Amino acid sequence: MEKVIFPTALQSGDKIAICAFSSGVESPFHKRLDIVLNGLTLRGYEVIEGECLRQKNCSAKQRADELMTFLTDDSIAAIMPPWGGELAMEILPHLDFNVIKKSRPKWLVGFSDISTLACVITAKCGWATLHCTNLMQLHPDEQDTHCLQVFKTLELEAGNEFTQTPAAFYQGDAINYAQSPDALFSLLKPSQWRCLNVKDNRDVELSGRLFGGCLDTLGLLLTSPFLSLHEFKKQFAPHGLVLYLENAELQPAAVLRFIISLKLNDIFGLINGLIIGRSAVISTKEQDIDYYQALELALSDRLFPVIIDADIGHVAPNLCLVNGAKVKISARLENTLVKNAKIITYLE
């Protein structure tokens, strides 16, 4: 069995590359961008801006070349894209993963389309990557514990562990950072994790090596040579995976189709548990089923625990989930409700 490689813990003075390999930041959002970049500087990091960061029209080759430069630069400690986007997938053929694998491992940080690259880097290079709050959400005055955990995680050495618990509240409305560049989270809607396929009272525990990201793109990549979970499990996780997924824009029927494709590719034979984030798309007028009905149809017969409405993805806040790390999740189930959940992540 091969060992997952955890990047070196970040220290004051380390360089963080701000690289828009999926989507750059247009001028209406530059004020917000400057605020969050200043927050990194205040934390003692040296910020290195990529040329594609403040523009929208960089080609796939330009974005890939810039990312390759940062991934293979041993003076860079972490790469933090500003946010996700749409087409990170198109840069994959332009990346040389053999060269990347020989370079100094560095943290790749964020969620949404960032997870497209993060999962591939973890699967093909064996580097741990961090699925978490995006940089544009990390205002220097933000006090949400899940946001603060981002920097705590980046500053941990391999061999350490950290514990998280579910959020009590979530962000009901998306924030427009062009209109409100100084906005902080307003977590006001009550949050409740649920277990889709257990409807009685019991204690549950699931463990394995953590892996996952945005279903919109990972569902497509799982049949590609860039992301083979079967090979990843064989190399790094013989005792099984804990898979997490979140939906960005897929309509309910598309969610159902993507999850069926996981079954057809025997992904469920690799995992000890599945965690699914809150969805930004619950129902549409054009479809007869909603998001929860789609999950029920696809997953209610699974023998492993299926936890839904977790703090993952496009409805803030976000847990810090380290692709490649070992994880143990324990909770009390009370008629589908998840109580007293504890998520322990081991950087080993």
C-alpha positions, 0 to 999 in steps of 0.5 A: 500500500502506498502512503498519501503525501501530506504537504508541509504545514504552512508557516509565516512567510510561506508563499501562497499562489492565487491561481484561477485555473477554472474562472478568473475574477472580473473587475466588479469583484476585485474589491472583494478579492483585494480584501481576502488577499490582504487577509492572507498577508495579515496572516503572514503569508506571501501572496503570489498572483497568477496572470489569469487571476483578474481576467475571464478570457484566459484559454485552457492552455494558458490556465494549465500552463500557469497552474503547472508553473505553480504546482512545480515551483518548490518555493510555493507552499499552497495554491488557493484559487479565488473560487470555482467556475465551469471548465477546470476539466478542460485543462486536464489534458494539458497537465503533466502529472508525472512532473507534478508528482516529482515536485514538492507537494503543496496544498490545493484549497477550495471547493466547487470546480476546484475539486475537479483538480483536487481529486485528480491530484490526490488520485494521480499524485497521491497528494492530500488536498483540502476541500473547504471554504473558498478564498473569496469567502475568507474575509479576514474578519470572518468568525465562522468556525469552519472558515477559521478551521481552514487555516488551522488545517493548513498549519497542521503537520502530517500525523496530527488530527483535528475534530469538527462538528456539524454547523448549527445554522447555514447561509440561506441566501447567496452573497453578491460580493460585487454589491457587498465586498465586505460581507461576512456570512449570516448563518441563520437557517437551522441546519440538521444532518439526516441519515437517508437509509436508517430510520430507527435509533442507533449509534453509528460509526463510519471510517475510511480514507476520505475522498470527494467533491462536486458531483457535477464534475466528478460524476463525469470524471469517474469514467475517465483515465484522470480519476479512477477510484478503483485504482486509488482504493487499491493503492491507498485505501485497502480498508475502504473510502468515505465518499463525500459529494455535493451538488452545485447546479444539477437538476434532480433528475440529473442528480439521480442519473449521476448517482446511478452511474456511480452504481454502474461503475461499482463505486459503491463497492469501494466505500464504507459510507457516503456523505452528501452536502446541502444542495443549492437546487432542490426542485424545478418546475420542469421536473416531477421529482425533487432533490430529496426524492432523487436521493431516496430513489438512488440510495435508500437501499444502500447498506452503508450509512448515507448522511445528507444535508451535511456542511459541504459545498455551495450552501455555506458553511463548509467542513474542512475535508482532506482528500486522502486523509483518514476519517472517523465519523461517529453519531447517534441516529434518532429516527433519521436525525443525526445527533452529536456527530463528531468528525475526526480527521487524521492526517496519516 
